[in-house]
Amino acid sequence: MSKPRRRGNSWRQRQEKDPYVQMARRDGWRSRAVYKLEQIVTKEKLLRRDMICIDLGASPGGWSQYVTAMLKGRARVIALDLLPMDSLPGVEFIQGDFTENEVFEDLHKRLENSRADLVMSDMAPNISGNKAVDQPRSMYLAELALDLARNTLGPKGAFICKVFQGEGTDAFIADARSSFGTVKALKPKASRDSSSEIYLVARNYHL
């Protein structure tokens, strides 16, 4: 559910110097965020063949690309975003807001009678620079992702979600613990030191 935002020269300069940006270009990934997911799923062993995965805020598609590549196409990936996304082999893309009935119903039709094994969200709001505004927005997106996970995951399913540390984070993690057997917060090495982002990793979903 990412949205385009203006970025200045300092951001571009930082991107050019970022080793993960350079690695992504070299390795053919769509974004540096791939390495965050790689570090999470390698540590937690969350990927398995023939799984069903839902990718929220997917554009430009790095996380979906990684899942299909690592599982050699033996996975069903359904990606959603407000922004368009170039097609990827083995990935079904739904453009729109998953909180809207039409988009949510489209997702459920694609799932048919199946349940997802993994829901992952790298969603973030447009950053205004005002933490009093940005933090509630980021928590709202995390809560939406958790709600969708509860509506689509099967028993023992897993959930990965970006969260920014601040007001509401502890309550969100406590809420997730009511639906999952184990919940932990990780900060992948690929996350920038200056960023307050962490990733909630929840496993063993119980209906």
C-alpha positions, 0 to 999 in steps of 0.5 A, a space after each residue: 500500500 505504498 504511495 509515491 512521495 517526493 525525494 530529494 538529492 540527499 535520498 538519491 545520494 544515500 541510495 547510490 551509496 547503499 550496499 544493499 541497493 548495489 547488491 539488488 542491482 547486481 543480483 537482479 532484485 527489484 528492491 533492496 527490501 529483498 535482503 530484509 525478507 531474506 534475512 527474516 525467512 532464512 532465520 525463521 525458516 518460513 518458506 516451503 514449497 507449494 505454500 500460498 503467500 499473500 504479499 501486501 504493499 507489494 510494489 515494486 515486487 521484490 518480496 514476491 520476486 524473492 519468494 517465487 525465486 527461492 521456491 523455484 516457482 513452486 508457490 502461489 503468490 498473490 500480491 496487492 498494492 495501490 500502485 501498479 506492479 510489473 508482472 512476475 512469473 507465478 505471481 497474481 497481482 491485484 491493484 487496489 486497496 484491500 480494505 475495499 470490499 471489491 478488492 477483498 472479495 477478489 482476493 477471497 475468490 482467488 483463494 477459493 476454499 484455501 487458506 494462506 500459509 504466509 501473509 507478509 506486509 512491508 507497507 509504510 505510509 507516506 512519511 511527513 517527518 512529523 512522528 505524531 502523524 507518521 506513527 499512528 499512520 504506520 500502526 494503522 497499516 500494521 493493524 490492517 495487515 494483521 486483520 487481513 492475516 486473521 481473515 486469510 491464514 490457515 492453522 499454523 500460518 505465519 505473518 511478517 509485518 513492518 512496524 515502526 517502534 513508537 507509540 502503539 507498537 507494544 500494544 500491537 505485538 500484544 494483540 498479535 500474541 492473542 492469535 499466534 503461538 509465537 511472536 517476536 520482533 526482529 531488525 534485519 541487518 538490511 534495515 538502515 540503522 537510522 530507521 526505527 523499523 522492526 519486523 514482527 514475525 508471528 508463527 503458528 496462527 490459531 483460528 
